[in-house]
Amino acid sequence: MRLAALLSGGKDSLYSMYKARQEGHKIRYVIVFFSENPESYMFHIPNVHLVEEQAKLMGIECIKVPTIRNILASLKGKIDGIVTGATASNYQKTRIDNICKELSIGSMAPIWQAPPAQTLRNIIAEGFRIMIVGIAAPPLDDKWLGRLVDEQCVKELEALNEKHGIHVLFEGGEAESLVLDCPMFPRRMEVVESEKHWDAKSRSGWLEIKRVNIINKN
């Protein structure tokens, strides 16, 4: 199918797009949503501008919009469906599925209901380089901002899941991630300038990425 990929720049949406491509689907467009409400639990995206860099790396047209339905309606006839990174959020998936049904286009979610820890390990094993850029749930703290996700990180998240209910894939909005490299990128992003923004009262914050370099892979 001809697909549009709904990207946040994070691991779940990029990995789902990757899985769709592996299945032979063609990604025609990247759609990134920005919300005027900074507390939006549908599409809260730190460093949204970097999704455009990701799309540029992949050579895919990027469309940045504030609403879902209008853009999908405008693309009808150019795409057969969309692919999203939904894993466990019924609210998000149901809303998108209903819009797609109304427009008579397909809705794919390759990692929907997949085992969280194993999925994260699969993402890492496939060559995804992931940085944590947002934190919104104690006991996660500012030390997690800028951290690269590796096996040790997965183990810590599993322990936090057992003790505090933190979702290993952050599906509850506990954290946000950014993909710096993956098999779909011919070159990779390297963060060269960033700034942490941390609110001790709410125990939440984000990593503002001010500058990246696009470099060749080793």
N, C-alpha and C positions, 0 to 999 in steps of 0.2 A: 504493500500500500504506500501511497504518498502521504507522509505524515508531517505534522508540525509538532515540535517538541516544546513542552512547557518547561522552561529552565529557570531555576533559582540561582544557578551557579554552584550548587552544592552536590554532594555525593549521590543522593538518591535520584535526582532528576537526570544527572549526566549518565549515571550507570544504567538507568532505564532506557535512555536514548541509545546507549551503547548496545544493550541487549536487543532492542528493536532492530538496529542495523545488522546485528549478527543474524537475525532471523530473515534478513533479506529486504526489509522495508527501507524506503528512501526518505531521508529527512529533508524536506523542502524548505522549512522555515524553523527558526528558533523564536519563540515568543517569551518575553520576559515581562512580568507584571510588576508595577510599582504601585504601592498603596499610599494615598495621601494621609492615611491614618498610620502613624508610626507603631501603634500597638496592634496592628492587624494580625490576627492569627491565621489568616488564609495565606497572605503573601507578604510576610515581613522579611525583607531581603537586605541585609547589610552589604555594602559594596556592590550595589546593583549594576554599576557601570562596568564591572569586570565581566559580567555575562556577555556584554558586547565584545569584549576582547576574546572570550572563549569562542564565540560564534565566528569571529574573524579568523581565528586560528583554524577553524574547521572549514572555512570557506562557505558558510551558510548565512543567508540573509537573516538579520535580527530585527524583530519588530518589538518595540517597547510600548506598552499600552497600560492604561489604568483599569480596564474592564475586560472580562472574558468573552461574553457572548458576542459583542459587536465585532471583535476581530475575527472570531471563528466564523461568524456569518459572512463576513467579507471575503474569507478565504474559501468558502464553499465552491466546489468546482475545481479548485486548485489542489485541494487535499482530500484524502479519503478518511482521515481520522487524526487523532492526536495521541501522543504518548506522554505520560506523566510519571512522576516519581512517588506517587502515593503508596504507602506501605501499610498503614493501619488506621488512618483518619477517615472515618465514615463520613464526617461532615464534608471534608474536601472532595473525596471521591464521588459521593452522591451528587454534590452540586455540579461537578464537571460532567459526570455521566448523564445527568438530566439535560444539560445544555446540549450535549452531543446527540442525545436521543431526539431532542426537539429539532435539531438541524440535520438529522439523518446522516451523521458521520460516526465513525468508530471511536471508541475510547479504550486505549491500551494502558495497562499499569503492570509492567512485567514483574515487579517485586511486591505486588500486593499480597499481604498476609505471609510473606516469606519469613523464615526464622531470623530474627534481628541479628544476633551475634554471628551466625554463620554467613549471613548476607554481607555484613561488614567485612568479615574475613575474606569473602569472595571478591569484594570490591578492591581490597588491598592487593590480593593475589593477582588480580587482572591488570595491575600496574597503575592504579589510581593513586595520586599523591594528594592528600586531603589535609587542609588546615582548618582548625576550629576558629571561627571569626565572631561568634556570638554566644553568650551564656545567659540563661534566664531561669535557672533552677538550682537552689542550694541542694546539696553541698558543693556543687560545681562552683569554682571561684575564678578569680582573674588569672590564676596561674594556667588555666586551660586555654586562655586566649592566645592564639598564635601557635598552639601546639599541633604538631603533625600526628596524624592518626596512624598508629602502628599496632603490633600485637600486644604490647604492654598496655597501650591505651584501651584496647578491646577488653582485656582482662579486668582493668580497673572499672570500666563501664559495666561489665557483667556483675562485679561485686556491688557497685552502686545500684544496679537494678534490683538485686536481691535484698539489699538493705533499705533503699529509699524509693524504689520504684522508678528510677530514671530509665527511660526507654533507650536501649542501646543505639538505636538509629535516630534518636532525638525526635521521634514522631510527635511527641507531646509538646514540641517547641522548646525543649530544655536547652538546646544549643543549635547553632547554625554553622554550616561548613562551606568551604570554598575549595573547588577542585583546581589545583595548580597544574596537574599533568594527568594524562590518561592516554589510552591507545588511539583515541580519535584526534589527538593533537600532534601535528608534525613537529612542533616545537613546544617548549614549556614555559610557564610563567614562574618568575622568581620575585618574591617580595623583597624590595630593597628599602622601602620606607613605610613605616606604619606607626600608629599611635593607639594606645589602649584608652578606652573610655569606660570607666567603672563607677557604678553607683553603689556605695557601701550600704546604703539604706535598703535598697531593693535587692541587693546582692545580684545584680545583673549588669551586663555591659557588652561592648562590642569592640572589635578591632578595626579601626579605620585604616584601610590600605591606601596610602597616598601615592605610591609609585611602584610599578612592577617593571621588570625587564623581560622581554621575550627572548629566550636563548635556545641554542641548539641542545638537543639531548646528548648525553654522554654516550 
